[in-house]
Amino acid sequence: MTSRGRLARYSLWQFRDFLVDRGIAIVLIGFLWGYVTFEPMRRTMGPAWTGDQRSPVWGLALQFTSAIVSLSVLIAVNGITSQDRKNGYYRFLFSKPVDAVAYYAQLFFVYMVGVLLSMLILSSLLHIILPAFSILHFLLYTALIYIAMGGIGFFLSVATRYDWLTLAAVWLGARIVRGIYGAKNDWRSKLVEVLPPVHRLDELANSLIGTGKAETTDVIWLLGYGLFFFVLGLFVLRWGSLAD
């Protein structure tokens, strides 16, 4: 087994890979999306544009930032383990005494740091035109969604080759199914309770990004859900086969 110190030093290479393969794309997509969203409105409103929470663009800013976080996490965890299997890289990576579980666990958190730094850049730019927008609150929301959504994505990447498509289907499908059956007082409403609480994301984003506060139950449920599937993914890595 490789030493923890050597594996920790390898995190610099993992971060470099994130930057080249995913980080630049995340920042560019977020910047261009934000530019086409806010710049026309800023020019149209002129002096009426304000940077406080009473601004008519405040609600749009919360929706935009919430969406860009979900998209960024999807990009970050896409193929986090399955890409190495599909391309056969695992044969090279683990031809040396490297613990696959430790390697991919570290990769997951290195990518989390990468996503947080990407969101720091984007939120700093947004803060310039909307001074009331809290960078700290936004990063807290980003960390929460990365663990919740990324934990599920990590497990799916271990379990299937089509992890990004499956994760998108699970994340969006859970929202649709909860919207249809969640309010019904029957067995189906009880059954959908096991799905990710994505139906609460809009309210959570408005509250956490906007004020820094959130329902404790929602936070615990999202964190617990993501961490459960992350650990489950590590378990499958430990006892399963890396080869497809």
Secondary structure, 3 states (H helix, E strand, C coil): CCCHHHHHHHHHHHHHHHHHHHHHHHHHHHHHHHHHHHHHHHHHHHHHCCCCCCCCCHHHHHHHHHHHHHHHHHHHHCCCCHHHHHHCHHHHHCCCCCCHHHHHHHHHHHHHHHHHHHHHHHHHHHHHHCCCCCHHHHHHHHHHHHHHHHHHHHHHHHHCCCHHHHHHHHHHHHHHHHHHHCCCCCHHHHHHHHCCCHHHHHHHHHHHHHHCCCCHHHHHHHHHHHHHHHHHHHHHHHHCCCCC
